[in-house]
């Protein structure tokens, strides 16, 4: 890289579309995980809810980890 940053207008239409699609997926995963964590009782969460909140900020692994590993299965 030569030290210059690309601007949005420098990206191709395909690159812009890919960024928007991936960003919307990341936002959807984070919103889904946050809503689930907010409404799920603490007894149905693996670990402390207070520790999952900062984990949701680690993109994109935090929301995926919570959705896959942080919730206790229904009996």
N, C-alpha and C positions, 0 to 999 in steps of 0.2 A: 504494500500500500504506500502511496506516495505522500501521505500526510494530509490529503484533502478528503473531506467527508462528502459523501453523496447526498444530494438533496432528494426530496420526494419526487420532484419533477425529473431528476436524472434517472430514476428507476424505470424499467420497462413496465408496460401494462401488466404483464404476467407476474413480475416481481411485486408490484403494488397489490395485485389481487391475492397473491400468496400471503403477503404480510397481513392483509385485512382478514383473510379466512383464518389464519393461525391465531391472530389476536382475538377474534371473536370466539374461537374455541377455548382459548385460555381464559377469557373473561367469563364464559359460560360455566366452565369447570369450577372456577373460583367462586362464582356466585352460588352455584349449586352446593358446593362444599360448605360455604359460609352459612347458607340458609339451613342446611341439614344440621350443622353443628349448633347453630343458635336454638333450633327447636327440639333437638334430640335431648332427652333427659341424660344427665351425667352418668347414670348407671348403665346406659346403653352405648357409651363411648369407651373405647379402649384407651386407658391412660387419662390424664387430666385434661379437661376441656381447655383450661388456661394455657396448656402447652401446645395444643393444636392450633390456636389462633395465630401465633407467629409463624407456625409451620405453613399455614395457608399462603403466606407472603413469599415463600420460596417457590418461584415459578419455574416450570410448571409442575415440579415434583410434589410440592406440598399438598395441593388439592387432590392430586391423583392418589397420593399415599393415604390421605385421610379417607377418601371414598373407597379405596380398596382394603385398607388395613385398620382404620380408626373406628369403624362402626362394628358393634357387636351384632352378630346375626340374630334374627328373630327366633324365639324358641319354637 
